[in-house]
């Protein structure tokens, strides 16, 4: 047996012009989450508890696109989704369309542990969370000023953005860019 | 999107993924993150969490495919990750992280950067963004 191991991610598809201080902030958060997972593993917590613990931490910090700091819908609201799977017995739980549960990953865990199903969505997921006294917050809690700005850019560029943190100046949102890659004006890739 | 894959000292694997989805997405849009076998998968061989263009990850059943090529083609963890990122995404852009029951860590992505960090019991630890 090879001992414990842990990997975390905060999303793929990064703005090539992400400022250095933002990159540093991301690295510090990833290091913090790794250390959280490592100490849990050293205390012999099972893998399923460790993945939930680490993703909860990532949902609570607004830096990445989940929980607080989630991407916004076309209406400027937040609809979150999450899933969790235990390789030991291949048990799993998932939720979608969650708008007021503070930690969607814990609701997915609850679906896995406390329901006869593996996936609950929208009003069913919210009702299940209420029934089990999960921590609920207003949808506003998840919305950040950064993301309001990102949504505005996306609308001006008439596009849908995934995980990119595209800066205001280089997105060229106001200008009709002839070439688009991954839904972004090619100018974003110009440096490359 | 955020995710975590872990193998504990008993060799048990697990994976978890959580997201707000796509900026400016339609109401009611479901991505890969909640779909078991697409954005998240774990079995006795490995644990996998994916991120990126959800529609491409769903079509490629990305997370399950890492476990499948390990199981049926006998690939090691990093080989399986590289194979799936290279062969299953078509024009889609995505990344994934994975652990194996034998305590290995691996990740792969075909887009501009991925925020990731990994650590193993023998002291290895890495945090990165770019290639």
Contacts between the chains, C-beta under 8 A, distances in Angstrom:
chain1	res1	chain2	res2	distance
A	1	B	9	7.5
A	1	B	10	7.8
A	1	B	11	5.0
A	1	B	101	7.9
A	1	B	102	7.0
A	1	B	103	7.2
A	2	B	7	7.8
A	2	B	11	7.8
A	2	B	100	7.7
A	2	B	101	7.8
A	2	B	102	4.0
A	2	B	103	2.6
A	2	B	104	6.8
A	2	B	120	7.9
A	2	B	121	7.7
A	3	B	9	6.0
A	3	B	103	4.5
A	3	B	120	6.7
A	3	B	121	3.3
A	3	B	122	6.5
A	4	B	6	7.3
A	4	B	7	6.1
A	4	B	8	5.3
A	4	B	9	4.9
A	4	B	103	6.6
A	4	B	120	7.4
A	4	B	121	4.8
A	5	B	6	7.2
A	5	B	7	5.1
A	5	B	99	4.8
A	5	B	100	7.8
A	5	B	103	4.7
A	5	B	104	6.5
A	5	B	105	4.9
A	5	B	118	7.4
A	5	B	119	7.1
A	5	B	120	4.4
A	5	B	121	6.8
A	6	B	4	7.0
A	6	B	5	7.4
A	6	B	6	4.8
A	6	B	7	7.9
A	6	B	99	7.0
A	6	B	105	7.4
A	6	B	118	6.8
A	6	B	119	5.4
A	6	B	120	7.9
A	7	B	4	7.1
A	7	B	5	5.0
A	7	B	6	7.8
A	7	B	49	7.8
A	7	B	97	4.0
A	7	B	98	6.8
A	7	B	99	5.8
A	7	B	105	4.9
A	7	B	106	7.6
A	7	B	107	6.3
A	7	B	116	6.6
A	7	B	117	7.2
A	7	B	118	4.3
A	8	B	2	7.4
A	8	B	3	7.0
A	8	B	4	4.8
A	8	B	97	7.1
A	8	B	116	6.7
A	8	B	117	5.0
A	8	B	118	7.6
A	9	B	1	7.7
A	9	B	2	6.7
A	9	B	3	4.9
A	9	B	4	7.8
A	9	B	49	6.5
A	9	B	51	5.8
A	9	B	95	6.8
A	9	B	96	7.9
A	9	B	97	4.8
A	9	B	107	7.2
A	9	B	114	6.1
A	9	B	115	6.0
A	9	B	116	4.6
A	9	B	117	7.9
A	10	B	1	8.0
A	10	B	2	5.5
A	10	B	115	3.3
A	10	B	116	7.3
A	11	B	1	4.9
A	11	B	2	6.8
A	11	B	51	5.1
A	11	B	114	7.1
A	11	B	115	5.6
A	12	B	1	7.8
A	12	B	51	4.6
A	12	B	52	4.5
A	12	B	93	7.3
A	12	B	94	5.9
A	12	B	95	3.1
A	12	B	109	4.7
A	12	B	111	5.3
A	12	B	113	7.2
A	12	B	114	4.0
A	12	B	115	7.8
A	13	B	51	8.0
A	13	B	52	5.9
A	13	B	53	7.9
A	13	B	93	5.9
A	13	B	95	7.7
A	13	B	111	4.5
A	13	B	112	6.1
A	13	B	113	7.2
A	13	B	114	7.7
A	14	B	112	5.7
A	14	B	113	3.3
A	14	B	114	7.0
A	14	B	115	6.7
A	14	B	129	5.9
A	14	B	130	7.7
A	15	B	112	7.7
A	16	B	112	5.4
A	16	B	113	7.5
A	18	B	113	7.9
A	18	B	129	7.6
A	23	B	129	5.8
A	26	B	115	5.2
A	26	B	129	6.5
A	27	B	117	7.9
A	27	B	127	4.9
A	27	B	128	7.9
A	27	B	129	7.2
A	30	B	115	6.3
A	30	B	116	7.0
A	30	B	117	3.8
A	30	B	127	4.8
A	31	B	117	6.3
A	31	B	127	5.3
A	33	B	4	7.6
A	33	B	117	6.9
A	34	B	117	4.6
A	34	B	118	7.5
A	34	B	119	5.1
A	34	B	125	6.7
A	34	B	127	7.1
A	37	B	4	6.9
A	37	B	6	6.5
A	37	B	119	7.6
A	38	B	119	5.7
A	41	B	6	7.1
A	41	B	8	6.0
A	41	B	9	7.0
A	41	B	121	7.6
A	44	B	8	7.5
A	44	B	9	6.8
A	45	B	8	7.3
A	46	B	8	5.6
A	46	B	10	7.5
A	46	B	12	6.2
A	46	B	14	7.7
A	47	B	6	4.3
A	47	B	7	6.0
A	47	B	8	4.2
A	47	B	12	4.8
A	47	B	13	5.9
A	47	B	14	3.8
A	47	B	47	7.1
A	48	B	12	7.6
A	48	B	14	4.3
A	50	B	4	7.5
A	50	B	6	4.6
A	50	B	8	6.9
A	50	B	14	7.2
A	51	B	4	4.5
A	51	B	5	6.9
A	51	B	6	5.1
A	51	B	14	4.7
A	51	B	15	6.1
A	51	B	16	3.9
A	51	B	47	7.5
A	52	B	16	6.0
A	54	B	4	4.2
A	54	B	6	7.7
A	54	B	16	7.6
A	55	B	2	6.0
A	55	B	3	6.9
A	55	B	4	5.3
A	55	B	16	4.5
A	55	B	17	7.4
A	55	B	18	5.1
A	58	B	2	3.8
A	58	B	4	7.6
A	58	B	18	7.1
A	59	B	2	6.9
A	59	B	18	5.5
A	64	B	1	7.6
A	64	B	2	4.9
A	64	B	115	6.9
A	65	B	1	5.6
A	65	B	2	7.3
A	65	B	19	5.9
A	65	B	20	5.0
A	65	B	21	7.8
A	66	B	1	6.3
A	66	B	2	4.4
A	66	B	18	4.3
A	66	B	19	5.1
A	66	B	20	5.9
A	67	B	18	6.6
A	67	B	20	7.8
A	69	B	20	7.4
A	70	B	19	7.2
A	70	B	20	2.3
A	70	B	21	7.4
A	71	B	19	7.7
A	71	B	20	4.0
A	71	B	21	5.4
A	71	B	22	5.8
A	71	B	23	4.3
A	71	B	24	8.0
A	71	B	25	6.9
A	72	B	20	7.4
A	72	B	23	6.1
A	72	B	24	7.2
A	73	B	21	7.8
A	73	B	24	7.4
A	73	B	25	5.5
A	73	B	26	7.2
A	73	B	27	5.4
A	73	B	29	7.7
A	74	B	24	5.4
A	74	B	25	6.7
A	74	B	26	6.0
A	74	B	27	6.7
A	75	B	27	6.2
A	77	B	27	7.8
A	78	B	20	5.8
A	79	B	20	7.5
A	79	B	21	6.7
A	79	B	25	7.8
A	79	B	27	7.0
A	79	B	28	7.5
A	79	B	29	7.7
A	80	B	18	7.0
A	80	B	19	6.8
A	80	B	20	5.6
A	80	B	21	7.6
A	81	B	18	7.5
A	81	B	19	6.1
A	81	B	21	6.7
A	81	B	30	6.6
A	81	B	31	6.5
A	81	B	33	5.2
A	81	B	34	4.1
A	82	B	16	7.2
A	82	B	17	6.4
A	82	B	18	3.8
A	82	B	19	7.1
A	82	B	33	6.3
A	82	B	34	6.2
A	83	B	16	7.2
A	83	B	17	5.7
A	83	B	33	6.2
A	83	B	34	4.6
A	83	B	35	7.0
A	83	B	36	5.8
A	83	B	39	6.4
A	83	B	40	4.3
A	84	B	14	7.3
A	84	B	15	7.3
A	84	B	16	4.3
A	84	B	17	7.9
A	84	B	40	6.8
A	85	B	14	6.6
A	85	B	15	5.4
A	85	B	16	7.6
A	85	B	36	6.0
A	85	B	40	5.4
A	85	B	41	6.0
A	85	B	42	4.0
A	85	B	47	7.4
A	86	B	12	7.6
A	86	B	14	5.2
A	86	B	42	6.2
A	87	B	12	6.1
A	87	B	13	3.5
A	87	B	14	5.8
A	87	B	15	7.7
A	87	B	42	3.7
A	87	B	43	4.9
A	87	B	44	5.6
A	87	B	45	7.6
A	87	B	46	7.3
A	87	B	47	5.7
A	87	B	101	7.6
A	88	B	12	4.4
A	88	B	13	7.7
A	88	B	14	7.7
A	88	B	44	7.3
A	90	B	42	7.2
A	90	B	43	5.5
A	92	B	36	4.7
A	92	B	40	7.5
A	92	B	42	7.8
A	94	B	34	4.1
A	94	B	35	7.1
A	94	B	36	6.2
A	94	B	40	7.7
A	95	B	34	6.3
A	96	B	30	5.2
A	96	B	34	4.7
A	97	B	28	6.8
A	97	B	30	7.7
A	104	B	18	5.5
A	105	B	16	5.5
A	105	B	18	4.7
A	108	B	16	7.5
A	108	B	18	7.9
A	108	B	34	7.4
A	118	B	36	6.8
A	119	B	34	6.8
A	119	B	36	7.8
A	121	B	30	7.7
A	121	B	34	7.9
A	122	B	28	7.8
A	142	B	20	7.3
A	147	B	23	7.1
A	150	B	23	5.2
A	151	B	23	5.8
A	151	B	24	5.9
A	154	B	23	4.8
A	154	B	24	3.9
A	155	B	24	6.2
A	159	B	24	7.1
A	160	B	22	4.9
A	160	B	23	6.7
A	160	B	24	4.9
A	160	B	25	6.0
A	161	B	22	6.5
A	161	B	23	4.1
A	161	B	24	6.6
A	162	B	22	4.9
A	162	B	23	7.4
A	162	B	52	6.6
A	162	B	53	5.8
A	162	B	54	7.5
A	162	B	93	7.9
A	163	B	1	6.2
A	163	B	51	6.7
A	163	B	52	7.0
A	164	B	23	8.0
A	182	B	53	7.4
A	182	B	93	5.5
A	182	B	111	7.3
A	189	B	112	7.6
A	192	B	112	7.7
